Amino acid sequence: MDDDDARKRTRLRRAALTAAVPLAAAALLAGGRAVTGAVSGGPPEDGRAPGGDPAPTRVSGPAGRPAPTGAPVSAPLAGRVVVIDPGHNPGNFQHPSEINEKVDIGTNHKECDTTGTSTRDGYTEAAFTLDVSHRLRTILRRLGATVRLTHDADRPFGPCIDQRARIGNEADDGRGAHAVVSIHADGSTTGGRGHHVIVPGLVKAGTADTAPIVAPSRRLGQHIAAEFTRTTGSTPADYLGDGTGLVVREDLGGLNLSTAPKVFIECGNMRHPQDAASLSDPAWRQKAAQAIANGISTYLLG
């Protein structure tokens, strides 16, 4: 097809998705079922149908990954597996020796995990990331996706960054997740504000080889960054990324060790008063979750 036709089809897909995803979320919040774009509930986390039957057979989807055949319009993400990684763990503060243990990230060794940052009023990044992750999981399940969290504050600390990567790599019965998103908020003291999405750079060292995921991860990051601006009203970070909302990193174990398309999103700067006010607002956090869901969906259905 020519370029004009391709652009028209892309616009139509985005328009359909933009309508479907918010409808699903609205139905969920209302406790009912939307006429279109929603289902009564997402599949279990192991990807099996109710009663223990295997999920429907899947065929090739985006980037050569499995995708559902004959999926109902009401469950556009049926058959897709998404791993959400809530940055840090509320219990990390109480386990300094454990989280400071070094793990291999391919290029070097880094701490198992960190405590994360907080607003000046004491609202922690760990609390923020878990809240947004729960909201995001609800929206994606409503759209039919199988969703797994790397943790749910159900362990004393961690998991370590290498374990977080492994969870995404081993999802979907070892085939790896279709998309992995690590939720964060920045703690920059530069005085800047805004969101940015971190995508993997090309790394091939030790056990790390990001070559297969660099391109799809960048596409995922671009979709999330664009939707975040549109849905939350936040602007791309003004202190890094040259206003693009994208930053390439080669020093993050969670990206270096991933074999599934993966990005980190820094939803704002907790040390900036205006960003901190947004991050602390439950209504804004719902918008943030919706934006990330929109970006993931656009990527998976593109």
N, C-alpha and C positions, 0 to 999 in steps of 0.2 A: 504494500500500500504506500501512497505518497505521504510526505510529512504532514500535510494538512489533515488527512484522514487519521493518521496516528495521533495527532494532537487532539482532534475531536473525540476520539475514543477514550483517551486519557482523561479529558475533562468530564466525559459522561460517567466514567468509573468513579472519579473522585466525587462527583455530585451525588451519585447513588450511595456511596459510602458515607459521605457527610450526613446524609439524611438518615441512614440506617443506624449508625452507631449511637447518636444521641437519642433516638427513639428507644433503642434497647435500654439505655441507661435510665431514661425517664420512666419506662415501664417498671424497671426494677425498683427505683426509688418510690414509685407509687404503690408497689406491692402487687401490681397486676401484670397483664400481658398486653403488649402493644399489638396493633393490627398488623404492622409489618416491622421487620427489622429486629424482632426479639423472639426469644424462646422461653419456655417456662423454667429452664434451668440448664446449666452447663453440665458436661459429662464428668464422671468421676476423675480424680487426678491420675489414675493409672491408665486412662484412655479406653477403658472397657465400657461397653454399653450396660444399661441397667440389667441386673440379673446375672452379671458376670460374663455375658457373651462378648466375643471380640468385637472391636470397633469395625465399621465397614471397611472393605478393601479400598486402598488408595492408589492413585496413579500419579504420574509425574506432575509436580506443581512448579511454582517459582523457583528459579535457581536449581532446578533438577530435584527438588525435594518432594516427598509424597504429598498428595493433595486429595481431598475427597472427590468421589464421583457422585453426581446426582444429589449434592447437598442442598437441602431446602433453602430458599431465600431467607427464611427466618433464622438460619444458623450459618451465616456466611463463613465463619471460621471453623466449622466442624472439621475434625481431622487434623487441625493445626495444633502444634504443641509449643507453648510459650513458657519460658522460665523467667520469673521475676526475682531479682536479687535485691532485697532490702539492705541498703548500705549499713554496715556496722550492726551491732547488737546491743540492746540496752544494758546487758550484763557485762559488756567489755570493761566498763569502769572498775569492776570489782575483780578483774583478772589480769592485772598488768603483766605479770610474768609470762602467762600463757600467750597473750596476744603479741608479746614482743619477741617470741620465738621466731627465728628466720626460716622462711621456706623458699624453695627454688622456683624462680619465675622464668627460667630459661636464660635471660640475659644476665641475671645476678640473683642475689638473695634479698628478700624484703620481709618486713614484719608480717606475721600471720594475719593481723588485722589491726585496726586502730579504733579509738573511741568515737571518732567523728567530732564534729563541732557543735555549736549551739548558738542561739540568739543571745543577745545581752540580757534578756529576761529569763534565760535558763531553759528555753524550749530546745530540746536536743535534736540533733540530726537523726539519731537512731529512732526517736519517737516519730519524727516526721516521715522518714522513709518507710517505716512499718505501716503507718496510717495510709499513705498514698498507695503502697503495695496492696493493701487489703482492698481499697477502692478499685484499683486497676484490675485486680483478680476478679472482682465481682462483675465488672463490665465485660471483660473478655470471656468469662464463662457464659454470660448471658448471650454472647454472640456465638457460642458453640465451641470455643477453644478449650483444649485441655491445658490447665495452668498448674504450675508447680512453683512454690517459693523455696528459695535456698535455705531459709529458716523462718520461723514465726515466733521469735523470742521464746522458743520452746527448748532452749539449751542454755547452759550457763554463759557461754561466750562463743564468738565465731559464728559460722565456720571460717576457717582460714581461707585466704584468697585463692589458694590452689584447689581447695575443696569446692569452693563456689564455682570455679570454672568447670570442675569435673562433673558437678550436678547438671549443668547445661549440656555438657558433652555426652553424658550417659542417658539423658532423657529420651523418651520415645523408644524404649527397649533397646537402647544403645545406638540408635541412629542419630541422636542429637536433636536438640530443640530446633524448631524452625526459626525462632528468634529468642534472644536473651536480652533483657534490659535490666541494668543495675541502677537503682534509684538512689540519688544523693542530693545533698545541698552543700554548697561551697562555704568555706570559712575564710575567704580572702580578706585581708586587711588593707587592700589597696584603695578602698573607698568606692570601688566600682559596684555595679549591680547588673542584674539580668541573668538569663539562663544560657547554658551551653551544653552541647552533646559531645562527648568524647568518643572518638572512633579509633580503632587500632591502626597503627602504622605497620609497615612491612618489617617483620621480625623473624629471623631464622637463626636460632641459637639454642643449643642444648635441646630441651624438650619442647621448645616453643617454635611454632611455624604458623604464622598468621596469613601466609600467602593465599590460601583458599577462601579466607573470610574477609579480606580487606575490602573488596569491591561491594559485596552484599551488605556488609556492616555499614559502609558509608551511605548506601541507599537507605538503609533503615534509619540511620542517624539524620539524614536530610529530611525524611518524612516526619520524624518526631520533632525536629527543631522547627520546621515550618508550622506544624499543627500546634505546637506549644505557643508560638507567637499568636496564631489566629484565635485559639480557644481561650487562653488565659489573659491575653493583653500584655503579657510580659514581652520585653524586648530582648534580642540577643545580647549577651554580655558585652559591656563596653570596655572591659579591661583585659580581654584576650579573645583570640579568634577573629580579629579584624572585622567584627560586626557580622560575621557569617553565622554565628551560633554553633560552629563546628570547630573542634580542636583535635588534632591528631596526636596520640601519645604512644610511645614505645616502651614505657617504663611501668605499666600497670599489669600486675600478674593476672588479674581477672580477664584482661584482654589477650595478653601474650599467650596464655595457656588454653584459650578457648578454640574449639574446632567448629563451633556453631556461630552464626552471625550474631554479634554482640556489640552493644554500646553502653556507655554510662551516660546518664543525664544528671547534670547539676541544675536543679530546678530554680535556683536563685542563690543569692549570697546572704547567708544568715547573719553576717556582720554588718549588713547595710540596713538602716532603719526601715526603709520602704519595703525592701524585699522581705525583711523579717516579719513585718506586719502581714504581708500576703501569705508567707509560709505558715504563719501561726493561725490562719483563718481556715476553719473547716470547709467553708463554701469555696474558697479558692483552691484548696487541696482537691476538692471534687473536680474542679475544672482542670487541674493539673493531671489527674488520673484520666479524665476524659480525653485530654489532648494526647497523652501517651498512647492510649488505646486507639485513637484515630490514626496516629502515625504508624503503629504496629499493623493495624488492619490494612491501611493503604499499601504498606510494604508487602504484606502477605498476599493481597489480592491483585497487586499490580502486574 
